[in-house]
Amino acid sequence: MTETRFLGKTNKYGITTIFVVVVMLLLFMASCGKENKEVVEVEFDPENTYTMRTTDVVSLVSDSGITRYRMNAKEWLVFGKAKEPYHYLPQGVYVEKFDSLFNVEASVKADTAYYWDKKTLYKLIGHVSVLSQEGKRLDTSILFIDQKEDKIHTDEYFELQEGDKIITGIGFESNQNMTKYTIFDSQGTFPVSETPRDTSNVNTTTVDSTAVEVAKVDSIK
């Protein structure tokens, strides 16, 4: 009788049922835990995977405490783990250089741009337009700017506006200020009035440093 009252109070069968349910839940959770630990390997290609992505770039660069350059770019990708680290601006770039009164004295514009850190080499692609401090303007489709060698060059068709004349040809090389240049295949010289110009493609010189103000930054370490 005493035992019957004890069983009635403790509900031995109820305790046994709860114990079984708890064990089953623990086993289920353990199995789920093992599944969550599964690792998915993702292939990393350093040549084609960026380590930083920046959008809506507006960069002001100072020289001796004076703002001398401004750069605008819609998107800036950095491939810092590549064998030869480089920067890629797929949606174009515009750089302008100011004088002491903040007047634009030189500029560069391109639809796409690459820059290799170690080589200090730029490759500009698309509607490339360069305006030098002397007022000369170069338009072409591909242009290399080699800071280390102080040289710019292209093997493509180009138009060079100098004063009231336009020189056309295939293959052009000069120093960065375009004060000394070589034309490899000249196709003629024309008065400016005879050759329509696309004034939307004005642009450059290169910058010595980078100070970036950005709206959005994605990075991979």
Stockholm file with secondary structure:
# STOCKHOLM 1.0

chainA/1-221         MTETRFLGKTNKYGITTIFVVVVMLLLFMASCGKENKEVVEVEFDPENTYTMRTTDVVSLVSDSGITRYRMNAKEWLVFGKAKEPYHYLPQGVYVEKFDSLFNVEASVKADTAYYWDKKTLYKLIGHVSVLSQEGKRLDTSILFIDQKEDKIHTDEYFELQEGDKIITGIGFESNQNMTKYTIFDSQGTFPVSETPRDTSNVNTTTVDSTAVEVAKVDSIK
#=GR chainA/1-221 SS CHHHHHHHHHCHHHHHHHHHHHHHHHHHHHHHHHHHTCCCCCCCCTTTSCSEEEEEEEEEEEETTEEEEEEEEEEEEEETTSSSCEEEETTCEEEEEECTTSCEEEEEEESEEEEETTTTEEEEEEEEEEECTTSCEEEEEEEEEETTTTEEEEEEEEEEEETTEEEEEEEEEECTTSSSEEESSEEEEEEGGGSCCCGGGCCCCCCSCCCEECSEEEECC
#=GC SS_cons         CHHHHHHHHHCHHHHHHHHHHHHHHHHHHHHHHHHHTCCCCCCCCTTTSCSEEEEEEEEEEEETTEEEEEEEEEEEEEETTSSSCEEEETTCEEEEEECTTSCEEEEEEESEEEEETTTTEEEEEEEEEEECTTSCEEEEEEEEEETTTTEEEEEEEEEEEETTEEEEEEEEEECTTSSSEEESSEEEEEEGGGSCCCGGGCCCCCCSCCCEECSEEEECC
//
